[in-house]
Amino acid sequence: MTAYTTSTKIKLGLILAAVAIGLGSLVFTQRLADRLESQDELAVELWARAIEFQYRVSAQSVGPDPEVWDDLARATGASALEPERRAALLAAIDSLRDGPPSDGLDFVFSQIIEPNRFSIPAVITDTAMTTAMLSRNVGEDEDLLALAAEMDAVHVPIQIQGFGQLVHYGESPLARMIRLFPYVQLAVVALFVLVGYLGFSYVRRSEQSNLWVGMAKEAAHQLGTPLSSMIGWVELLRLGDAVDPEMVADELEQDVDRLRRVADRFEKIGSMPALTPTPVRPVLDAVADYIRRRVPTSGPPVAITVDVPDWLTARLNVDLYEWVIENLLKNALDAMEGMPGPHEIAITGTEMGGDVLVFVRDTGKGMDRATARHVFRPGFSTKRRGWGLGLSLARRIIEVYHGGQIVVEATAPGEGTTFRITLDAADTASS
């Protein structure tokens, strides 16, 4: 139940993070677009004022008829003025006759009005909006008057003072792109969240499927050994006097006890089991004896040794801890399959800093680093017939139920593997 709650929280967190990113991006880009729009408005204002300046200068350059200037010159030349004063007035008349200086007008026209230095669509019309006089960044087939009306719905037109003209302008392509960007970003983020959600759900379903299949196979495997043994003893009993009934009864009792422990394991794997201070050595000896009786006799000899101090005590659930050691020993036997012997599985233990350390070392094939990183992952197995559940269960039992740690202490291809289990030390007197 906790796993599903955590999964739901993670999904909600991803969705909320995506929404927060989208909203933050939307607010930021809208502010950026507003600032860009203000700059565009200033550019259009400058363009309108440049045109107004051109109109004014052009109007001033249209002076009186040339004959008027000639009459003024003759009158000034004939008047009784000092020579220097007369010369200055004649020079002024010549300057006015030529019109105002054209340098400023040429700069305004060539640098501001004529070049298309901004990408803002603009249209100049009369104040009645009956005639379109000039346009910038507008398609050739556009209805300029209709376009000007659309622009006025967004921006107030700029008036060219004294000449009865209006400058209508719209939004630049860059500003439109910036305003649209957060929506595109939201779509991309939503797509990533959707893909992540689907991927997360697929991985969870896949792990659940592997877990259920693995648990079913593990249950069949755990139950299969004592059941096969019981069937064999029943067949021997049918032979009558050929077997000792007491011996058969003892063996059957051991198999029944084995079935009970298997049932206890599967019952406790779904809930937090009780932990009690327990000497480690007897538990390890019992599992080692059980595995010794099942070592294949057809292959190279395998020695299983236990070197653990009798006083070493840890807080354990015996049934589940036996399951962990049993899985490690079975994996060790599988790792030795097909390799020349003799082989050894050594179980050692010590206490260090208030922790009980148990090492399980084998002389099997070993693993490379990439494989060692994944051995505890559900469904991962290097065996063709494996279902990748034994070590993942071992990790859950040690780390979740016992609050300890299980790691690959050392491994290398061809040099075997050593697992280390770390648990809290306990004093048997405290029980």
C-alpha positions in Angstrom: 0.0 0.0 0.0 2.9 2.4 0.8 4.5 1.7 -2.6 1.3 2.6 -4.4 0.9 5.8 -2.3 4.5 6.8 -3.1 3.9 6.1 -6.8 0.8 8.3 -6.8 2.7 11.1 -5.0 5.5 10.9 -7.5 3.1 11.1 -10.4 1.3 14.1 -8.8 4.6 15.7 -8.1 5.6 15.3 -11.8 2.3 16.9 -13.0 2.5 19.8 -10.5 6.2 20.4 -11.5 5.2 20.5 -15.2 2.3 22.9 -14.4 4.6 25.1 -12.4 7.2 25.2 -15.1 4.6 26.0 -17.7 3.0 28.8 -15.7 6.4 30.3 -14.8 7.4 30.2 -18.4 4.1 31.7 -19.5 4.4 34.6 -17.1 8.1 35.3 -17.9 7.6 35.2 -21.7 4.5 37.4 -21.5 6.5 40.0 -19.7 9.3 39.6 -22.2 6.8 40.0 -25.1 5.3 43.1 -23.4 8.8 44.7 -23.2 9.4 43.8 -26.8 6.1 45.3 -27.8 7.0 48.6 -26.0 10.2 48.7 -28.0 8.3 48.0 -31.2 6.0 50.9 -30.4 8.9 53.2 -29.9 10.4 52.1 -33.3 7.0 52.9 -35.0 6.8 56.2 -33.2 10.3 57.1 -34.4 9.3 56.1 -37.9 6.2 58.2 -37.8 8.0 61.2 -36.4 10.7 60.9 -39.1 8.0 61.0 -41.8 6.4 64.0 -40.1 9.8 65.7 -40.0 10.2 65.0 -43.7 6.8 66.5 -44.5 7.6 69.6 -42.5 11.0 70.2 -44.1 9.6 69.6 -47.5 6.8 72.2 -46.8 9.4 74.7 -45.6 11.5 74.2 -48.7 8.6 75.5 -50.9 9.3 79.2 -50.5 8.0 82.3 -52.6 8.3 82.6 -56.3 11.9 83.0 -57.5 11.1 86.5 -58.8 10.3 87.6 -55.2 13.8 86.7 -54.1 15.2 88.6 -57.1 13.2 91.7 -56.1 14.4 91.4 -52.5 18.0 91.2 -53.7 17.6 94.3 -56.0 16.0 96.3 -53.2 18.6 95.3 -50.7 21.4 96.1 -53.2 19.9 99.5 -54.0 19.3 100.5 -50.4 21.6 102.9 -48.5 23.2 100.3 -46.3 26.8 99.9 -45.2 28.6 97.6 -47.6 29.2 94.8 -45.0 25.5 94.9 -44.0 24.4 94.8 -47.6 26.6 91.8 -48.3 25.3 89.9 -45.3 21.7 90.5 -46.4 22.4 89.4 -49.9 24.1 86.2 -48.6 21.0 85.5 -46.4 18.7 86.0 -49.4 20.8 83.6 -51.5 20.6 81.0 -48.7 16.8 81.3 -48.4 16.5 81.1 -52.1 18.3 77.7 -52.1 16.0 76.4 -49.3 16.8 74.8 -45.9 19.9 72.5 -45.6 19.1 69.1 -46.9 21.7 67.1 -44.9 19.2 66.4 -42.0 16.4 65.5 -44.4 18.7 63.2 -46.4 19.7 61.4 -43.1 16.1 61.0 -41.9 15.0 59.7 -45.3 17.9 57.4 -46.1 18.5 56.1 -42.5 15.0 56.0 -41.0 12.2 56.2 -43.5 13.4 54.4 -46.5 15.3 51.3 -45.0 13.1 48.6 -43.5 14.9 48.6 -40.2 12.1 46.9 -38.2 9.9 43.9 -38.8 6.7 45.5 -37.5 3.8 45.5 -40.0 2.6 49.2 -40.4 0.2 51.0 -42.7 -0.2 54.8 -43.2 -3.6 56.1 -44.1 -5.5 59.3 -44.0 -7.5 60.1 -40.8 -10.8 59.0 -42.5 -9.1 55.7 -43.4 -10.3 55.9 -47.0 -6.8 55.9 -48.6 -3.7 53.8 -47.8 -0.6 55.8 -48.6 2.3 53.7 -47.4 3.0 50.3 -45.9 5.8 48.3 -44.3 6.2 44.5 -43.8 2.8 43.8 -45.3 2.0 41.3 -48.0 1.4 42.7 -51.5 -2.1 41.1 -51.7 -3.3 42.5 -48.3 -6.3 44.8 -48.0 -4.4 47.6 -46.4 -7.5 49.4 -45.1 -8.9 46.3 -43.6 -5.5 45.4 -42.1 -5.3 48.9 -40.6 -8.6 48.4 -38.9 -7.4 45.1 -37.4 -4.3 46.8 -36.2 -6.3 49.5 -34.5 -8.1 46.8 -32.5 -4.7 46.0 -30.8 -2.8 49.3 -30.9 -3.9 52.9 -30.9 -2.7 54.5 -34.2 0.0 57.2 -34.1 -1.0 60.5 -35.7 1.3 62.5 -38.0 0.6 66.0 -36.6 -0.5 68.6 -39.1 -0.8 66.4 -42.2 -3.9 64.4 -41.5 -2.3 60.9 -41.5 -2.4 57.9 -39.2 0.3 55.2 -38.7 -1.4 51.9 -37.9 0.9 49.1 -36.7 0.6 45.5 -35.5 2.8 43.0 -33.6 6.2 41.9 -34.9 6.8 38.2 -35.7 9.3 38.0 -32.9 6.8 39.2 -30.3 4.2 36.7 -31.7 6.7 33.9 -31.4 7.6 34.8 -27.9 3.9 34.9 -26.9 3.3 31.5 -28.5 6.5 29.9 -27.0 5.1 29.1 -23.5 2.2 27.2 -25.1 4.6 25.2 -27.2 6.7 24.6 -24.1 3.7 23.5 -22.2 2.8 21.0 -24.9 6.4 19.7 -24.9 6.5 19.4 -21.1 3.1 17.7 -21.2 4.4 15.3 -23.8 7.4 14.5 -21.6 5.2 14.0 -18.5 2.9 11.8 -20.5 5.8 9.7 -21.8 7.3 9.6 -18.3 4.0 8.6 -16.8 3.4 5.8 -19.4 7.0 4.6 -19.0 6.7 4.7 -15.2 3.5 2.7 -15.4 5.0 0.2 -17.9 8.0 -0.3 -15.7 5.8 -0.8 -12.6 3.6 -3.3 -14.4 6.6 -5.1 -15.7 8.1 -5.3 -12.3 4.8 -6.5 -10.8 4.5 -9.1 -13.5 8.0 -10.3 -12.9 7.4 -10.2 -9.2 4.2 -12.3 -9.4 5.8 -14.8 -11.8 9.0 -15.0 -9.6 7.0 -15.4 -6.4 5.0 -18.2 -8.0 8.1 -20.0 -9.2 9.9 -19.4 -5.9 6.9 -20.8 -4.0 6.9 -23.9 -6.3 10.6 -24.3 -5.8 10.4 -23.9 -2.0 7.6 -26.4 -1.8 8.9 -28.7 -4.4 11.9 -30.0 -2.5 10.2 -31.2 0.7 7.2 -32.4 -1.3 9.4 -34.5 -3.5 11.2 -35.9 -0.4 7.8 -36.8 1.2 6.7 -38.6 -1.9 9.9 -40.6 -1.9 9.4 -41.6 1.7 5.8 -42.6 1.1 6.9 -44.9 -1.7 9.5 -46.4 0.7 6.8 -47.0 3.3 4.8 -49.0 0.7 7.7 -51.4 0.5 6.9 -52.6 4.1 9.7 -54.2 6.0 12.4 -52.9 3.7 12.6 -49.6 5.6 12.8 -48.4 9.2 9.5 -46.7 10.1 11.1 -44.6 12.8 13.7 -43.3 10.4 11.0 -42.5 7.8 8.9 -40.8 10.4 11.8 -38.6 11.4 12.5 -37.6 7.8 8.8 -36.9 7.1 8.8 -34.8 10.2 11.7 -32.8 8.9 10.0 -32.3 5.6 6.8 -31.2 7.3 8.8 -28.7 9.4 10.4 -27.5 6.2 6.9 -26.9 4.7 5.9 -25.0 7.8 8.9 -22.8 7.5 8.2 -22.1 3.8 4.7 -21.1 4.7 5.9 -18.9 7.4 8.4 -17.2 5.0 5.6 -16.3 2.5 3.4 -15.2 5.3 6.0 -12.8 6.8 7.2 -11.4 3.5 4.1 -9.2 3.3 4.3 -7.7 6.7 6.9 -6.4 9.2 8.1 -9.4 11.1 9.2 -9.4 14.7 13.0 -9.4 15.4 14.6 -11.1 18.3 18.2 -11.3 19.5 19.4 -14.6 18.1 22.8 -16.3 17.9 23.9 -16.3 14.3 26.0 -19.4 14.2 23.2 -22.0 14.7 21.1 -20.4 12.0 24.0 -20.5 9.5 24.9 -24.1 10.4 21.3 -25.2 9.9 21.1 -23.7 6.4 24.6 -25.0 5.5 23.5 -28.5 6.5 20.4 -28.2 4.4 22.3 -27.1 1.3 25.1 -29.7 1.9 22.5 -32.5 1.5 21.5 -31.1 -1.8 24.9 -30.5 -3.5 25.0 -32.4 -6.7 27.2 -35.5 -6.5 27.9 -35.7 -10.2 30.1 -32.6 -10.4 33.3 -31.4 -8.6 33.2 -31.6 -4.8 31.9 -28.5 -3.0 32.9 -27.7 0.6 30.6 -25.5 2.6 32.3 -24.1 5.7 31.0 -21.9 8.5 33.5 -19.9 10.6 31.4 -17.7 12.8 32.0 -17.1 16.6 29.4 -18.7 18.8 28.8 -15.5 20.7 28.0 -13.5 17.6 24.3 -12.3 18.1 22.1 -10.2 15.9 18.4 -9.1 15.9 16.8 -11.6 13.5 13.7 -13.1 12.2 15.1 -16.6 11.8 12.8 -17.9 9.0 13.5 -14.9 6.8 17.2 -14.7 7.6 17.5 -18.4 6.7 15.8 -17.7 3.4 18.5 -15.0 2.6 21.4 -17.3 3.4 19.8 -20.1 1.5 19.4 -18.0 -1.6 23.0 -16.9 -1.4 24.2 -20.5 -1.1 22.1 -21.6 -4.0 23.4 -18.8 -6.2 26.9 -19.8 -5.2 26.3 -23.4 -6.3 24.8 -22.2 -9.6 27.9 -19.9 -10.1 30.2 -23.0 -9.8 28.2 -25.0 -12.3 30.4 -26.1 -15.3 33.6 -24.9 -13.6 36.5 -27.3 -12.7 36.8 -28.0 -9.0 37.2 -28.5 -6.2 35.0 -25.6 -4.9 34.4 -23.9 -1.6 31.6 -21.8 -0.1 32.9 -20.1 3.0 30.6 -18.4 5.5 32.5 -16.1 7.9 31.3 -13.6 10.5 32.6 -11.0 12.9 31.4 -8.0 14.9 32.6 -4.5 14.1 31.5 -1.2 15.5 28.3 -2.6 16.9 27.4 -4.4 13.7 27.4 -8.0 12.8 29.1 -8.7 9.5 28.5 -12.0 7.7 30.4 -12.8 4.5 29.4 -15.5 2.0 32.3 -16.2 -0.4 32.3 -18.6 -3.3 34.8 -19.8 -5.9 32.4 -19.6 -8.9 32.4 -17.6 -12.1 32.3 -14.2 -10.6 30.7 -11.1 -12.2 31.8 -7.9 -14.0 31.0 -4.5 -12.5 28.0 -4.0 -14.8 26.4 -7.2 -13.7 27.1 -6.6 -10.1 25.3 -3.3 -10.2 22.0 -5.1 -11.2 22.0 -8.3 -9.3 19.5 -7.1 -6.7 17.1 -5.7 -9.3 13.8 -7.6 -9.6 13.7 -9.8 -12.7 17.4 -9.6 -13.4 19.2 -12.9 -13.7 22.3 -14.2 -15.4 20.9 -17.8 -15.5 18.9 -19.1 -18.4 16.4 -20.8 -16.0 16.5 -18.0 -13.4 13.7 -15.6 -12.7 15.7 -12.9 -10.9 13.8 -12.9 -7.6 16.2 -14.6 -5.0 18.6 -11.7 -4.5 15.9 -9.0 -4.7 14.0 -10.8 -2.0 17.2 -11.1 0.0 17.7 -7.4 -0.2 14.2 -6.6 0.8 14.4 -9.0 3.8 17.7 -7.6 5.0 17.2 -3.9 4.3 13.5 -3.4 4.8 12.6 -6.0 7.4 15.9 -6.1 9.3 17.2 -2.5 8.8 20.5 -3.8 7.6 22.5 -3.9 4.4 23.4 -6.5 1.8 26.0 -5.7 -0.9 28.4 -7.3 -3.3 31.6 -7.0 -1.3 34.0 -8.3 -4.0 33.7 -10.0 -7.4 35.6 -10.4 -10.6 35.1 -12.7 -13.6 36.8 -16.1 -12.8 37.6 -15.1 -9.2 34.3 -15.8 -7.4 32.0 -13.5 -5.5 31.7 -12.3 -1.9 28.4 -11.0 -0.4 28.4 -9.0 2.8 25.4 -8.8 5.2 25.4 -6.1 7.9 23.0 -6.2 10.8 22.7 -4.6 14.2 24.5 -6.6 16.9 22.4 -7.7 19.9 22.9 -9.1 23.3 21.1 -12.4 24.0 20.7 -11.2 27.6 18.4 -8.5 26.5 15.9 -11.0 25.2 
